[in-house]
Each structure stands twice: as structure tokens, then as C-alpha cells.
Amino acid sequence: MTQFPLDRFAGLETPFYYYDLDLLKQTLNKVVEQKNKYGYHVHFAVKANANPGLLAEIREAGLGIDCVSGNEVQCAIDNGFDPQKIVFAGVGKADWEIKLALEAGIRCFNIESLPEVEVINEIAGAMNKKATVAMRINPNVDAHTHQYITTGLEENKFGIGLTEVESVVSAIMKLNNIELKGLHFHIGSQITDMGAFQALCTRINELQKWFEANKVKIEIVNVGGGLGIDYEHPDQNSIPTFEEYFNVFHKFLELRDGQEVHFELGRAIVAQCGTLITKVLYVKEGKKKKFAIVDAGMNDLIRPALYHAYHKIENLTSKAATEQYDVVGPVCESSDCFGQAVVMPQTKRGDLIAIRSAGAYGEVMSSRYNLRPIAPTIFS
Ligand SMILES: *Cc1c(COP(=O)(O)O)cnc(C)c1O
């Protein structure tokens, strides 16, 4: 449970991101303890948070990194991760990004189309290297999550469709500088229904039979990430249910001898340890509601505006009787709203507000829209 050091906060300019490194460590301990039960490999999806302070803890815990851009590959290397623990996904890898990853000697490219793997083959050939790849297959499994963060349905842009698997595999077999070693999946994000992961296992089992029958040896089964967190109860459920999660794969995934299982978790590792701390600038009485206007905006945390995401909002400094507020930022967009009808103690100018569970897809998505500064980060 995050305890906020209010005396320390009092002297600081707002807004800022506050990271509870003790909670991050406890979360990582849990991940490591649970994955080690089954010998699983976990790569942290660095697109969720690339803050060097967090990456140092994640590296210390022994996790690898899952990247979706060349700069993320570079970031992982700059932060001391072993290139052999780096995997690289993404539908639109540019030539320079492919070169950079080959130069670094990453473990695996998660390839998303035939034209892409042909380009990787060409670039690897010119560099006298071989690229290890895993095929990202779109398993057409519904993750039962928000439409913007579901990725494993036929209509999504990600991965190779089930009907194309056969033709893509035979085309890859003809490429001299590609070694097909794995299968890769990622069905979406903020998934709390373990049934979705069970359905993924069933689909993988079917595919494995096809690969076996066709004598294509699969060494790596990468099941992606997507485990959700409890945005409503960040204190009661500060650490996600890793035990239950890994157990689903242990129970339902049918593996062949020597196969490694890889995971790519982002949100579940870092979301709960981060909080956006902001100050109330004004309380404005509207005709029908009250607005608490804060000094953080959608440029600092875009999730509510982008996906209608819920974040728990707390007034850290008032103990008065509760009222309802729309908590909004200063950016000139109506979507710059962190929460509607939020029940908080009576709020006044100068109060400190915590926007919880902001450690994933928060700081990393911040922008300078309205030419606002990038919020700094503070560690526990
Ligand atoms: C974003 C992403 C992840 C991580 O997703 P989370 O929901 O944060 O766990 C994993 N793998 C790939 C390929 C991704 O794009």
C-alpha cells in the first residue's frame, strides 16, 4: 500500500509523477517467485514505462525487455539489459530499427507480416547475420477489454492471420538469413478475465499440432502480455494476481520438450507503483456541477482522454465532508478531464490530488501539448 510522504510533497512544484519503488520491488519479487515455479521467462514491455529508475529495478530482478521500436531497443541496451533478453515486436519496423536490433544482437524479432520478414532477411544478409524470429500470429481470441486495447481479433492490424500461417511459414523457410524459432501472440491489454488467456492457450495448442505435423521446430512460445490491474482498488489490490495468471498457462498450455515460454508484461508490473500528483488551482462552481481544476493535464496523463480510462482520484490534504467534482486539467480540450462526479472531501485551492495507478502508459505518453513542460519524477 502506497503511503504518500506529504511533508516531502509540500515543498515540490506540481505536477509530478511519484513512484513507490518499494511497491515495485514487492511486485517484481512476486513476478519472479511465480514465474520461477514453472521456469517461465518474463520480458518487461518497456513501452509501459521507460523511466531509468524503474528500469534499474526491473533489470536487477532479472527480467528481459519487450520492445516495439528501435529507440526502445536502444533504451534497453543503454539501461544495461542483456541483448539476449531483448525481443522486438511491432507492425512497422523501419530499416534503421531492424539494423540497430541486428547490430545489438537481440534474442528475437517478433515478425508481423511476410513483407517485413523479407526485409529483415535482406538487411541481415547484407550484414552477414542471421535473424531469429517468432511469428506473431493473430489468434482471433477476444480479450474482452476496451476496443482500443484489444489486439488479437481478425479485424486488428496486428500479427499474421490464421489463414495465412501456412503460406507465410513456407515463404520464411526459403529465406536464408532467417531462423524461425518461435510463435508469438498478444491479445490485448488490461485483461482481467483469465478465460481469455485460457482461450489463447487452446488456440496455441491447436497451432502447435500443425507446426509439429509440418516438422517446423518451435523453441519459443511467446504468449505476450496484457494482464490487467485493479484501477478501482489500488490499495487493496496493489499487486496483480500473478499466481493465478501463470497458473492458467501452466494448466492449459501443452508444451513440447525443451520449449521456452515467454511473457511480455507491461502494465501489471508498473501501473500500481506510479501516481500523478497534482495541485488544485481553482474550484469552479458550474451551473450543475463543481469543477476541481488541477495543474496536471491530459499531456501528463492521456489515458482518460484517449481510452476513457478510469483512474482513482483522491484528495490527499482535505479531511472535510465529501462532495462531487469533475476533476479537469488546464489544457484547451474538453476531453482534458481526469474523472467525472468524483467523490472527494470538500476541495479548495492548493489541495494535493493523487491520480492513482498511473505507472503504466502515463509518463511515457506525456507530451508538450499547449507547450506545457514535461512533469518531473520523484521516487519514494
Ligand atoms: C503493449 C504490449 C505488451 C504489454 O502489454 P501490457 O498490457 O502492458 O501487459 C506486450 N507485448 C506486446 C507486443 C505489446 O505491444
Ligand as a Chemical Component Dictionary entry (heavy atoms), coordinates in Angstrom:
data_LIG
# 
_chem_comp.id                   LIG 
_chem_comp.type                 NON-POLYMER 
_chem_comp.pdbx_formal_charge   0 
_chem_comp.three_letter_code    LIG 
# 
loop_
_chem_comp_atom.comp_id 
_chem_comp_atom.atom_id 
_chem_comp_atom.alt_atom_id 
_chem_comp_atom.type_symbol 
_chem_comp_atom.charge 
_chem_comp_atom.model_Cartn_x 
_chem_comp_atom.model_Cartn_y 
_chem_comp_atom.model_Cartn_z 
_chem_comp_atom.pdbx_ordinal 
LIG C1 C1 C 0 1.975  -3.465 -25.281 1  
LIG C2 C2 C 0 2.484  -4.810 -25.498 2  
LIG C3 C3 C 0 2.707  -5.652 -24.403 3  
LIG C4 C4 C 0 2.398  -5.271 -22.979 4  
LIG O1 O1 O 0 1.051  -5.124 -22.742 5  
LIG P1 P1 P 0 0.523  -4.902 -21.229 6  
LIG O2 O2 O 0 -0.925 -4.855 -21.382 7  
LIG O3 O3 O 0 1.100  -3.627 -20.750 8  
LIG O4 O4 O 0 0.979  -6.077 -20.441 9  
LIG C5 C5 C 0 3.225  -6.898 -24.668 10 
LIG N1 N1 N 0 3.523  -7.301 -25.917 11 
LIG C6 C6 C 0 3.325  -6.507 -26.992 12 
LIG C7 C7 C 0 3.683  -6.995 -28.338 13 
LIG C8 C8 C 0 2.802  -5.245 -26.812 14 
LIG O5 O5 O 0 2.590  -4.465 -27.876 15 
# 
loop_
_chem_comp_bond.comp_id 
_chem_comp_bond.atom_id_1 
_chem_comp_bond.atom_id_2 
_chem_comp_bond.value_order 
_chem_comp_bond.pdbx_ordinal 
LIG C1 C2 SING 1  
LIG C2 C3 SING 2  
LIG C2 C8 DOUB 3  
LIG C3 C4 SING 4  
LIG C3 C5 DOUB 5  
LIG C4 O1 SING 6  
LIG O1 P1 SING 7  
LIG P1 O2 DOUB 8  
LIG P1 O3 SING 9  
LIG P1 O4 SING 10 
LIG C5 N1 SING 11 
LIG N1 C6 DOUB 12 
LIG C6 C7 SING 13 
LIG C6 C8 SING 14 
LIG C8 O5 SING 15 
# 
